[in-house]
Amino acid sequence: MSKMSLELKRILVLALLIFSGSFLTADEKTDKVDKIFAQWDKTDTPGCALAVVKDGRIVYKQGYGMAKLEDGIAMTPDKQDDIRCL
């Protein structure tokens, strides 16, 4: 497993823990997740799409960074790509 994928998995787990806490408001939770992924939310780095599911519903989705660097295509939460699940 590469160092990047291990780091990304740790960050995704942290994001899930943030969303599972009931002591934060929705805006506080999404702000925290956005801060975690800020380092990938640039026009010169590969990005990722994130969806948080609670009780079978998507409660937050966001794209960070670029889907295709060479063509300048930004990542969106609806961008079709290989899906990874933790």
C-alpha positions as CSV (number, residue, x, y, z in Angstrom):
1,M,0.0,0.0,0.0
2,S,1.4,3.4,-0.9
3,K,2.1,6.1,1.6
4,M,-0.4,8.4,-0.1
5,S,-3.3,5.9,0.0
6,L,-2.6,5.1,3.7
7,E,-2.6,8.8,4.5
8,L,-5.8,9.3,2.5
9,K,-7.5,6.4,4.3
10,R,-6.6,7.9,7.6
11,I,-8.0,11.3,6.6
12,L,-11.2,9.6,5.3
13,V,-11.7,7.8,8.6
14,L,-11.2,11.1,10.4
15,A,-13.8,12.7,8.2
16,L,-16.3,9.9,9.0
17,L,-15.6,10.3,12.7
18,I,-16.3,14.1,12.4
19,F,-19.6,13.4,10.7
20,S,-20.6,10.7,13.2
21,G,-20.3,13.1,16.2
22,S,-23.7,14.6,17.1
23,F,-22.2,17.5,19.1
24,L,-21.3,19.5,16.0
25,T,-23.7,21.4,13.7
26,A,-23.9,20.4,10.0
27,D,-21.9,23.5,9.0
28,E,-19.2,22.9,11.5
29,K,-18.9,19.3,10.3
30,T,-18.6,20.2,6.6
31,D,-16.2,23.0,7.4
32,K,-13.9,20.6,9.3
33,V,-14.1,18.1,6.4
34,D,-13.3,20.9,3.9
35,K,-10.3,21.9,6.0
36,I,-9.0,18.3,6.0
37,F,-9.2,18.1,2.2
38,A,-7.9,21.6,1.5
39,Q,-4.4,20.4,0.6
40,W,-5.9,18.5,-2.3
41,D,-8.3,21.2,-3.4
42,K,-6.0,22.9,-5.8
43,T,-5.8,23.3,-9.6
44,D,-2.4,21.6,-9.8
45,T,-3.0,18.4,-7.9
46,P,-5.1,15.2,-8.5
47,G,-8.3,15.4,-6.5
48,C,-10.9,13.2,-4.9
49,A,-14.7,13.1,-4.5
50,L,-16.2,12.5,-1.1
51,A,-19.6,11.4,-0.1
52,V,-20.7,10.9,3.5
53,V,-23.7,8.5,3.9
54,K,-25.8,8.3,7.0
55,D,-28.8,6.1,7.4
56,G,-28.7,5.3,3.7
57,R,-28.7,8.9,2.6
58,I,-26.0,11.1,1.3
59,V,-25.6,13.9,3.9
60,Y,-22.6,15.6,2.3
61,K,-20.8,15.4,-1.0
62,Q,-17.9,17.5,-2.3
63,G,-15.2,17.4,-5.0
64,Y,-11.7,18.5,-4.3
65,G,-8.8,19.2,-6.7
66,M,-8.7,18.2,-10.3
67,A,-10.3,15.2,-12.1
68,K,-8.0,15.6,-15.1
69,L,-4.9,17.8,-14.7
70,E,-3.9,17.9,-18.4
71,D,-7.3,19.1,-19.5
72,G,-8.1,21.4,-16.5
73,I,-11.2,19.5,-15.5
74,A,-12.1,20.0,-11.8
75,M,-13.3,17.2,-9.6
76,T,-16.9,17.3,-8.6
77,P,-18.9,15.0,-6.4
78,D,-20.8,13.7,-9.4
79,K,-17.7,13.0,-11.5
80,Q,-17.7,9.4,-12.6
81,D,-14.6,7.6,-11.6
82,D,-13.5,4.4,-9.9
83,I,-15.2,4.2,-6.6
84,R,-13.3,3.3,-3.5
85,C,-14.9,2.2,-0.2
86,L,-13.4,2.1,3.2
